[in-house]
Amino acid sequence: MPYRAPISDYRFLFDHVVDLQKVTDTPRFSEATPDVVDAILTEAGKMSEEVLAPLQRSGDLHPARLENGVVRTSPGFAEGYRAIADGGWVAIAADPDHGGMGLPMAVTTAVNEMMSAACLSLQLNPLMTQGQIEALEHHASDALKALYLPKLITGEWSGTMNLTEPQAGSDVGALRTKAEPNGDGSYSITGQKIYISWGDNDFTGNICHLVLARLPGAAEGTKGISLFLVPKYLPDDSGAPGQANDLRVVSLEHKMGLHGSPTAVMEYSGATGWLIGPEHGGMKCMFTMMNNARLGVGGQGIGVAEGAYQHALAYATERRQGKTLVEGAGGAIVDHADVRRMLATMKAEIFAARAIALSCGVAIDMARATGAADWAARAALLTPITKAFGTDTGIAVSDMGVQVHGGMGFIEETGAAQFSRDVRVTAIYEGTNGIQSMDLVARKMMDGGEAAFGLLDEIEEAAEAAKARLPDLAMPVWNAAETLRECVEWLVTQGDMNARFAGAVPFLRAFARVLGGYYHLRAAVADPESARARLARFYILRLLPEHQSLLVHARAGAEDLYALTPGDLAA
Ligand SMILES: Cc1cc2nc3c(=O)[nH]c(=O)nc-3n(C[C@H](O)[C@H](O)[C@H](O)COP(=O)(O)OP(=O)(O)OC[C@H]3O[C@@H](n4cnc5c(N)ncnc54)[C@H](O)[C@@H]3O)c2cc1C
């Protein structure tokens, strides 16, 4: 089943749901006219359909390998990467001063989603580079920017992020990699990093590693971490890749999925690197890359969900099995009530997750274009929701895709299982979804809930406005927003952080549910007689009510949870 880029969905969302126009009305993004955005979506969609999608299976069947210390990538990946780079798709949001197109992040989010749907393991490579570009734009010296950014933006060189060590996963502050000043402005980096995505490849001229490490005498924990740019090859006087740096790939992981993406154990043995941002200020700089990647990884989940949905729908309209109870139905399994339920759920969830991701992109763009603190706070609030709900949707939808296929879903040749295996890690990397949820209930509520209340006001106003025309859809959305508001009010008064953490995951999911209701309502208002309105009805009447039980869970606190001891769990 070939992948079909959902261009008309992005257009609809941009025009009627997330209001891209307010972004393109700002001077900063005025060049992103509707024609330009259309052309970008069409071209990126075409490349994803024609070049990347055919590589998806090849990456799964022929994983990247380590041969004599060199990574050999899956067949066709070098050519696929070249198409991404030549098309300018590595970093369309990058600064035009260094060769980027300066397009809105909302548009980048749609482009990234299409590439992920087509071939997730290859798309992870430019996604890492994009995040690195943003970190360097904000925090690198002018000399480093001039040397590295043009090559990263064209895709001639690629980027990676190096946080994780065996004892430092979610607890990044436990990392031990060392950085010693060389006395000439450079540093010597020594240590081991694990799970490094695209730690090496055989198709870019250089690979630029952003590495977190500790300077001599640095404080314990995250306060003592600094960030370094460590290239595979040290640039010579002309800026071309020169002498090999003192780093190597020790091994590649054997994984559940995402086989085309080499996941490397990296050894830095006194490798030369350059400081990015201030000494001991590395976490703040790395957060620029991580926030970019969190939105991107949320988009990966949505992309895979779209691919899995298209496969399942095609199968369900072909496969005939048993008699359906619907008059006039053709007899394919799509006409069985349970299969229809699964497909409708998949489509409705994809719409919700995509709308949340694009709204997050819009908020980032508005913050950049206007410098307004409330847009920055909106973007910060939506980032963990986009990451966790987008990836949970990828997992749930691809799992349903397997179910729709019946036995054939478990057989690899349909490709349904690959979606499920590949997407699983997206809920783990870039900060597990548990960590995202804790970020939402703690750091993102340090404003006393102001950003959340602002968003809930917007939802309630929209529901009020829709009440006369679509009362059966508007009222449930208004009520859901109000129930969520009560939970936010409860949450921000909890001084015991573990009371918040105990319900963080259900809280994030409930927030996403309510946002999904809001965006579906906007779709129904824009086009009340359409398939989109019928999908909105399905979501609002059948999926949105889940927020109630989730919020009961979110407010239950930590006491009962800890009353259940490790001994009880083992009993
Ligand atoms: C395929 C793949 C690619 C990756 N790519 C990269 C990469 O490019 N660069 C990079 O630096 N890293 C990368 N990672 C590492 C990834 O980011 C980590 O695996 C992830 O952050 C979790 O860390 P961990 O594996 O040590 O799990 P742990 O931190 O040990 O977590 C185990 C469980 O405990 C939970 N947990 C841990 N701490 C807390 C807490 N304080 N409160 C509540 N729950 C907690 C977690 O949510 C999780 O459920 C990659 C991993 C994989 C598998």
The ligand as a Gaussian input file, in Angstrom:
#p B3LYP/6-31G(d) Opt

LIG

0 1
 C       16.445000       3.784000      19.729000
 C       16.898000       4.811000      20.725000
 C       17.460000       5.993000      20.248000
 C       17.925000       6.948000      21.165000
 N       18.551000       8.075000      20.687000
 C       19.199000       8.889000      21.573000
 C       20.042000       9.946000      21.104000
 O       20.162000      10.191000      19.906000
 N       20.720000      10.685000      22.021000
 C       20.622000      10.456000      23.367000
 O       21.272000      11.156000      24.147000
 N       19.820000       9.457000      23.849000
 C       19.116000       8.679000      22.982000
 N       18.323000       7.654000      23.444000
 C       18.210000       7.459000      24.885000
 C       16.836000       7.824000      25.421000
 O       16.654000       9.221000      25.391000
 C       16.716000       7.204000      26.817000
 O       16.569000       5.816000      26.626000
 C       15.550000       7.769000      27.604000
 O       15.805000       9.116000      27.939000
 C       15.277000       6.965000      28.879000
 O       16.436000       6.741000      29.609000
 P       16.783000       5.244000      30.096000
 O       16.746000       4.379000      28.896000
 O       18.030000       5.275000      30.870000
 O       15.570000       4.836000      31.010000
 P       15.426000       5.179000      32.563000
 O       15.758000       6.599000      32.802000
 O       16.142000       4.149000      33.355000
 O       13.865000       5.012000      32.758000
 C       13.225000       3.750000      32.988000
 C       11.754000       4.031000      33.389000
 O       11.744000       4.792000      34.609000
 C       11.039000       6.002000      34.434000
 N       11.709000       7.054000      35.194000
 C       13.024000       7.346000      35.243000
 N       13.241000       8.401000      36.042000
 C       12.044000       8.796000      36.497000
 C       11.596000       9.842000      37.358000
 N       12.439000      10.727000      37.881000
 N       10.288000       9.924000      37.624000
 C        9.412000       9.054000      37.085000
 N        9.766000       8.065000      36.264000
 C       11.065000       7.931000      35.970000
 C       11.070000       6.276000      32.931000
 O        9.977000       7.087000      32.527000
 C       11.009000       4.867000      32.363000
 O        9.679000       4.450000      32.295000
 C       17.802000       6.721000      22.550000
 C       17.197000       5.540000      23.011000
 C       16.765000       4.593000      22.119000
 C       16.169000       3.318000      22.660000

